Protein backbone atom coordinates (compact mmCIF):
# COMPACT_ATOMS: atom_id res chain seq x y z
CA UNK A 1 0.00 0.00 0.00
CA UNK A 2 1.35 3.44 -0.91
CA UNK A 3 1.39 6.05 1.84
CA UNK A 4 2.85 9.26 0.36
CA UNK A 5 3.30 10.73 -3.10
CA UNK A 6 6.56 12.67 -3.28
CA UNK A 7 7.94 14.69 -6.20
CA UNK A 8 11.62 15.57 -6.40
CA UNK A 9 11.89 19.25 -7.38
CA UNK A 10 15.62 19.21 -6.75
CA UNK A 11 18.00 16.58 -5.40
CA UNK A 12 21.49 17.91 -6.09
CA UNK A 13 24.04 19.18 -3.62
CA UNK A 14 25.16 22.19 -5.67
CA UNK A 15 26.59 24.30 -7.01
CA UNK A 16 23.94 24.36 -9.78
CA UNK A 17 21.12 26.53 -8.42
CA UNK A 18 18.63 24.75 -10.70
CA UNK A 19 18.94 21.46 -8.80
CA UNK A 20 19.05 22.01 -5.03
CA UNK A 21 17.38 20.03 -2.23
CA UNK A 22 13.61 20.39 -2.59
CA UNK A 23 10.84 17.80 -2.22
CA UNK A 24 7.06 18.20 -2.23
CA UNK A 25 4.72 15.52 -0.90
CA UNK A 26 1.18 14.70 0.22
CA UNK A 27 -0.72 11.68 1.55
CA UNK A 28 -1.36 9.30 -1.33
CA UNK A 29 -5.15 9.40 -0.94
CA UNK A 30 -5.31 13.23 -1.03
CA UNK A 31 -5.22 15.64 -3.94
CA UNK A 32 -2.41 18.13 -4.43
CA UNK A 33 -5.11 20.79 -4.20
CA UNK A 34 -5.80 19.66 -0.60
CA UNK A 35 -2.43 21.04 0.42
CA UNK A 36 1.25 20.25 0.03
CA UNK A 37 4.16 19.73 2.43
CA UNK A 38 7.66 20.86 1.44
CA UNK A 39 10.78 19.06 2.63
CA UNK A 40 13.61 21.57 2.20
CA UNK A 41 13.32 24.50 -0.22
CA UNK A 42 16.55 24.89 -2.16
CA UNK A 43 15.23 25.04 -5.71
CA UNK A 44 11.88 26.84 -5.90
CA UNK A 45 9.27 28.20 -8.27
CA UNK A 46 11.62 28.71 -11.22
CA UNK A 47 12.87 25.14 -11.18
CA UNK A 48 9.35 23.85 -10.62
CA UNK A 49 8.16 25.86 -13.65
CA UNK A 50 10.83 24.23 -15.81
CA UNK A 51 9.88 20.73 -14.64
CA UNK A 52 6.18 21.34 -15.24
CA UNK A 53 6.84 22.77 -18.70
CA UNK A 54 8.26 19.37 -19.61
CA UNK A 55 5.51 17.44 -17.77
CA UNK A 56 2.32 19.55 -17.35
CA UNK A 57 0.53 16.67 -15.58
CA UNK A 58 3.12 16.55 -12.79
CA UNK A 59 0.82 18.33 -10.30
CA UNK A 60 -2.60 17.79 -11.89
CA UNK A 61 -1.92 20.58 -14.42
CA UNK A 62 -1.53 23.32 -11.79
CA UNK A 63 0.91 26.15 -12.45
CA UNK A 64 4.18 26.38 -10.53
CA UNK A 65 2.90 29.44 -8.67
CA UNK A 66 -0.32 27.62 -7.73
CA UNK A 67 1.66 24.64 -6.48
CA UNK A 68 3.87 26.77 -4.27
CA UNK A 69 0.85 28.65 -2.93
CA UNK A 70 -0.68 25.29 -1.95
CA UNK A 71 2.23 24.54 0.38
CA UNK A 72 0.99 24.50 3.97
CA UNK A 73 4.33 24.04 5.70
CA UNK A 74 8.02 23.92 4.91
CA UNK A 75 10.14 21.43 6.88
CA UNK A 76 13.73 22.68 6.90
CA UNK A 77 16.72 20.69 8.20
CA UNK A 78 19.20 23.57 8.41
CA UNK A 79 19.61 27.07 7.04
CA UNK A 80 22.31 26.65 4.40
CA UNK A 81 21.36 28.41 1.16
CA UNK A 82 21.04 25.23 -0.89
CA UNK A 83 18.19 24.21 1.45
CA UNK A 84 16.32 27.53 1.84
CA UNK A 85 16.95 29.55 -1.33
CA UNK A 86 13.53 28.79 -2.86
CA UNK A 87 11.73 29.55 0.40
CA UNK A 88 13.34 32.98 0.67
CA UNK A 89 12.85 34.01 -2.95
CA UNK A 90 9.20 32.87 -3.09
CA UNK A 91 8.07 34.32 0.24
CA UNK A 92 6.88 37.66 -1.15
CA UNK A 93 4.71 36.14 -3.87
CA UNK A 94 2.98 33.27 -2.04
CA UNK A 95 -0.79 33.25 -1.96
CA UNK A 96 -3.29 31.42 0.25
CA UNK A 97 -3.00 30.98 4.01
CA UNK A 98 0.22 31.59 5.92
CA UNK A 99 2.88 28.96 5.52
CA UNK A 100 4.50 27.47 8.61
CA UNK A 101 8.26 27.06 8.56
CA UNK A 102 8.93 24.01 10.74
CA UNK A 103 12.54 23.66 11.83
CA UNK A 104 14.64 23.47 15.00
CA UNK A 105 14.81 26.76 16.87
CA UNK A 106 18.45 27.46 16.00
CA UNK A 107 17.66 27.05 12.29
CA UNK A 108 14.74 29.47 12.52
CA UNK A 109 16.92 31.97 14.38
CA UNK A 110 19.38 31.82 11.48
CA UNK A 111 16.58 32.31 8.96
CA UNK A 112 15.45 35.31 10.95
CA UNK A 113 18.73 37.02 10.07
CA UNK A 114 17.85 36.60 6.38
CA UNK A 115 14.29 37.96 6.77
CA UNK A 116 15.55 41.14 8.44
CA UNK A 117 15.05 43.82 5.77
CA UNK A 118 18.68 43.58 4.66
CA UNK A 119 19.32 40.35 2.76
CA UNK A 120 15.56 40.03 2.18
CA UNK A 121 12.40 41.83 3.38
CA UNK A 122 10.95 40.76 6.71
CA UNK A 123 8.22 38.35 5.58
CA UNK A 124 8.15 36.01 8.57
CA UNK A 125 7.18 36.29 12.23
CA UNK A 126 6.82 34.21 15.40
CA UNK A 127 3.25 35.37 16.13
CA UNK A 128 0.46 33.03 14.97
CA UNK A 129 -1.95 35.98 14.94
CA UNK A 130 0.31 38.15 12.79
CA UNK A 131 -1.51 37.52 9.51
CA UNK A 132 0.32 40.29 7.63
CA UNK A 133 3.42 38.10 7.41
CA UNK A 134 3.57 35.35 4.77
CA UNK A 135 5.53 32.89 6.90
CA UNK A 136 5.13 31.69 10.48
CA UNK A 137 8.15 30.38 12.38
CA UNK A 138 7.14 27.10 14.02
CA UNK A 139 9.97 25.52 16.07
CA UNK A 140 10.54 21.79 16.28
CA UNK A 141 11.86 20.47 19.58
CA UNK A 142 14.13 17.46 19.31
CA UNK A 143 12.64 15.87 22.43
CA UNK A 144 8.93 16.45 21.78
CA UNK A 145 8.17 13.25 19.85
CA UNK A 146 5.73 13.23 16.95
CA UNK A 147 3.54 16.23 16.21
CA UNK A 148 0.82 16.70 13.62
CA UNK A 149 1.95 18.96 10.77
CA UNK A 150 -0.87 18.27 8.29
CA UNK A 151 -4.02 16.11 8.24
CA UNK A 152 -2.90 12.45 8.52
CA UNK A 153 0.78 13.47 8.69
CA UNK A 154 3.02 13.67 11.76
CA UNK A 155 6.73 14.40 12.05
CA UNK A 156 9.50 14.00 14.58
CA UNK A 157 12.83 15.87 14.45
CA UNK A 158 16.19 14.38 15.43
CA UNK A 159 19.56 16.16 15.63
CA UNK A 160 22.45 15.21 13.33
CA UNK A 161 25.81 16.87 12.80
CA UNK A 162 26.90 18.55 9.58
CA UNK A 163 30.59 19.06 10.24
CA UNK A 164 32.00 22.00 12.17
CA UNK A 165 33.24 25.52 11.52
CA UNK A 166 35.53 28.02 13.20
CA UNK A 167 32.66 30.24 14.38
CA UNK A 168 30.34 27.91 16.29
CA UNK A 169 32.15 24.57 16.32
CA UNK A 170 29.83 21.62 15.59
CA UNK A 171 27.17 22.62 13.07
CA UNK A 172 23.84 20.94 13.76
CA UNK A 173 21.47 19.75 11.04
CA UNK A 174 18.33 17.60 11.40
CA UNK A 175 16.71 14.37 10.32
CA UNK A 176 12.93 13.94 10.21
CA UNK A 177 10.68 10.94 10.62
CA UNK A 178 7.59 11.56 8.49
CA UNK A 179 4.65 9.36 9.54
CA UNK A 180 1.47 8.51 7.64
CA UNK A 181 -0.87 8.40 10.61
CA UNK A 182 -3.67 6.19 9.16
CA UNK A 183 -1.22 3.36 8.37
CA UNK A 184 1.50 4.13 10.93
CA UNK A 185 4.13 3.81 8.18
CA UNK A 186 6.91 6.34 7.89
CA UNK A 187 10.05 7.38 6.08
CA UNK A 188 13.24 8.98 7.37
CA UNK A 189 14.61 12.09 5.67
CA UNK A 190 18.09 13.39 6.46
CA UNK A 191 19.38 16.89 6.05
CA UNK A 192 23.10 17.16 5.36
CA UNK A 193 25.00 14.86 7.71
CA UNK A 194 28.63 14.05 8.45
CA UNK A 195 29.99 10.58 9.26
CA UNK A 196 29.67 9.63 12.91
CA UNK A 197 33.18 8.20 12.72
CA UNK A 198 34.50 11.75 12.10
CA UNK A 199 32.20 13.55 14.56
CA UNK A 200 33.19 14.73 18.01
CA UNK A 201 29.74 13.84 19.39
CA UNK A 202 28.21 10.95 17.37
CA UNK A 203 24.43 10.92 17.24
CA UNK A 204 22.13 7.95 17.81
CA UNK A 205 18.70 7.73 16.17
CA UNK A 206 16.15 5.16 17.35
CA UNK A 207 14.53 3.62 14.26
CA UNK A 208 10.84 2.56 14.39
CA UNK A 209 9.70 -0.82 13.12
CA UNK A 210 7.40 0.86 10.58
CA UNK A 211 10.17 2.48 8.51
CA UNK A 212 9.88 1.87 4.76
CA UNK A 213 12.37 4.28 3.18
CA UNK A 214 15.40 6.39 4.03
CA UNK A 215 16.38 9.51 2.11
CA UNK A 216 20.01 10.27 2.88
CA UNK A 217 22.71 12.39 1.38
CA UNK A 218 25.86 11.03 -0.27
CA UNK A 219 27.52 14.13 -1.62
CA UNK A 220 30.80 12.70 -2.87
CA UNK A 221 31.83 9.59 -4.84
CA UNK A 222 34.11 6.89 -3.45
CA UNK A 223 37.69 7.77 -2.66
CA UNK A 224 37.11 11.28 -1.38
CA UNK A 225 39.60 11.99 1.46
CA UNK A 226 37.97 12.43 4.85
CA UNK A 227 39.44 15.91 5.28
CA UNK A 228 37.65 16.99 2.08
CA UNK A 229 34.15 15.74 2.96
CA UNK A 230 33.19 19.08 4.58
CA UNK A 231 30.45 17.60 6.72
CA UNK A 232 29.05 15.21 4.12
CA UNK A 233 28.97 11.47 3.38
CA UNK A 234 30.75 9.35 0.79
CA UNK A 235 29.63 5.81 -0.17
CA UNK A 236 32.02 4.15 2.28
CA UNK A 237 30.76 6.21 5.19
CA UNK A 238 27.11 5.86 4.20
CA UNK A 239 27.37 2.08 4.07
CA UNK A 240 29.15 2.08 7.44
CA UNK A 241 26.02 3.76 8.83
CA UNK A 242 23.80 1.14 7.17
CA UNK A 243 25.99 -1.65 8.55
CA UNK A 244 25.56 -0.21 12.05
CA UNK A 245 21.82 -0.23 11.46
CA UNK A 246 21.97 -3.87 10.33
CA UNK A 247 23.92 -4.86 13.44
CA UNK A 248 21.20 -3.36 15.62
CA UNK A 249 18.56 -5.26 13.64
CA UNK A 250 20.42 -8.51 14.31
CA UNK A 251 20.85 -7.74 18.01
CA UNK A 252 17.19 -6.80 18.41
CA UNK A 253 16.07 -10.02 16.71
CA UNK A 254 18.36 -12.07 18.96
CA UNK A 255 17.06 -10.37 22.10
CA UNK A 256 13.47 -10.93 21.02
CA UNK A 257 14.21 -14.58 20.26
CA UNK A 258 15.77 -15.14 23.69
CA UNK A 259 12.85 -13.42 25.41
CA UNK A 260 10.35 -15.61 23.54
CA UNK A 261 12.26 -18.79 24.48
CA UNK A 262 12.35 -17.78 28.11
CA UNK A 263 8.62 -17.06 28.13
CA UNK A 264 7.92 -20.42 26.55
CA UNK A 265 10.43 -22.64 28.37
CA UNK A 266 11.61 -20.66 31.36
CA UNK A 267 15.16 -19.43 31.89
CA UNK A 268 17.22 -22.41 30.72
CA UNK A 269 20.41 -20.58 31.66
CA UNK A 270 19.82 -21.65 35.26
CA UNK A 271 20.29 -25.32 34.37
CA UNK A 272 22.51 -25.38 31.26
CA UNK A 273 26.26 -25.94 31.71
CA UNK A 274 28.26 -22.73 31.26
CA UNK A 275 30.08 -23.82 28.08
CA UNK A 276 26.91 -24.97 26.38
CA UNK A 277 25.05 -21.80 27.42
CA UNK A 278 27.71 -19.60 25.78
CA UNK A 279 27.62 -21.58 22.53
CA UNK A 280 23.82 -21.30 22.30
CA UNK A 281 23.93 -17.50 22.68
CA UNK A 282 26.59 -17.10 20.01
CA UNK A 283 24.49 -19.02 17.51
CA UNK A 284 21.50 -16.78 18.24
CA UNK A 285 23.30 -13.64 17.04
CA UNK A 286 24.76 -15.02 13.79
CA UNK A 287 23.96 -12.37 11.14
CA UNK A 288 20.99 -13.39 9.02
CA UNK A 289 21.06 -12.95 5.29
CA UNK A 290 20.05 -9.46 4.11
CA UNK A 291 19.01 -7.93 7.48
CA UNK A 292 17.79 -4.75 5.72
CA UNK A 293 15.78 -6.50 3.03
CA UNK A 294 12.73 -4.42 2.10
CA UNK A 295 14.27 -1.08 3.08
CA UNK A 296 14.60 1.45 0.27
CA UNK A 297 17.56 3.83 0.53
CA UNK A 298 17.32 6.90 -1.70
CA UNK A 299 20.69 8.55 -2.27
CA UNK A 300 20.47 12.33 -2.68
CA UNK A 301 22.44 15.61 -2.47
CA UNK A 302 25.13 14.42 -4.90
CA UNK A 303 27.42 17.29 -5.85
CA UNK A 304 27.80 18.06 -9.54
CA UNK A 305 30.75 16.55 -11.40
CA UNK A 306 32.17 19.91 -12.48
CA UNK A 307 35.44 18.41 -13.69
CA UNK A 308 33.55 15.82 -15.76
CA UNK A 309 35.49 12.89 -14.44
CA UNK A 310 32.60 10.54 -15.15
CA UNK A 311 30.81 9.74 -18.39
CA UNK A 312 27.36 9.48 -16.79
CA UNK A 313 25.39 11.44 -14.18
CA UNK A 314 27.18 11.66 -10.85
CA UNK A 315 24.08 10.51 -8.95
CA UNK A 316 24.14 7.25 -10.93
CA UNK A 317 27.84 6.81 -10.19
CA UNK A 318 27.36 7.35 -6.45
CA UNK A 319 24.19 5.22 -6.34
CA UNK A 320 26.00 2.29 -7.96
CA UNK A 321 28.98 2.65 -5.63
CA UNK A 322 26.67 2.56 -2.61
CA UNK A 323 24.73 -0.40 -4.03
CA UNK A 324 27.93 -2.38 -4.65
CA UNK A 325 29.08 -1.86 -1.06
CA UNK A 326 25.63 -2.77 0.30
CA UNK A 327 25.70 -5.97 -1.74
CA UNK A 328 29.25 -6.80 -0.68
CA UNK A 329 28.23 -6.54 2.97
CA UNK A 330 25.06 -8.58 2.38
CA UNK A 331 22.83 -5.92 3.90
CA UNK A 332 19.90 -6.42 1.52
CA UNK A 333 18.69 -2.81 1.25
CA UNK A 334 17.51 -1.56 -2.12
CA UNK A 335 19.57 1.46 -3.21
CA UNK A 336 18.09 4.07 -5.54
CA UNK A 337 18.93 7.64 -6.52
CA UNK A 338 16.51 10.49 -5.91
CA UNK A 339 16.46 12.25 -9.29
CA UNK A 340 15.03 15.62 -10.24
CA UNK A 341 11.50 15.31 -11.65
CA UNK A 342 10.99 11.83 -10.21
CA UNK A 343 7.69 10.86 -8.60
CA UNK A 344 8.16 8.53 -5.64
CA UNK A 345 5.39 6.61 -3.89
CA UNK A 346 6.50 5.55 -0.43
CA UNK A 347 4.97 2.26 0.58
CA UNK A 348 4.05 0.11 3.53
CA UNK A 349 6.37 -2.76 4.36
CA UNK A 350 6.57 -5.66 6.79
CA UNK A 351 8.00 -4.23 10.00
CA UNK A 352 11.62 -4.50 11.04
CA UNK A 353 12.39 -5.22 14.65
CA UNK A 354 13.20 -2.17 16.78
CA UNK A 355 16.67 -0.93 15.91
CA UNK A 356 19.05 1.99 16.15
CA UNK A 357 20.92 3.89 13.43
CA UNK A 358 24.21 5.33 14.65
Buried (B, 14 or more C-beta within 10 A) or exposed (E): EBBBBBBBBBBBBBEBBEBBBBBBBBBBBBEBEEBBBBBBBBBBBBBBBBBBEEEEEBBEEBBBBBBBBBBBBBBBBBBBEBBBBBBBBBBEEBEEBBBBBBBBEBBBEBBBEBBEEEEBEBBBBEEEEEEEBBBBBBBBEEEEEBEEBBEBBBBBBBBBBBBBEEEEEBBBBBBBBBBBBEBEBBBBBBBBBBBBEBBEEBBEBEBBEBBBBBBBBBBBBBEBEEEEBBBBBBBBBBBBBBBBBBBBBBBBBBBEEBEEBEEEEEEEEEEEEEEEEEEBEEEBBEBBEBBBBBBBBBBBBBBBBEEEEEEEBBBBBBBBBBBBBBBEBBBBBBBBBBBBBBEBEBBBBEBBBBBBBB
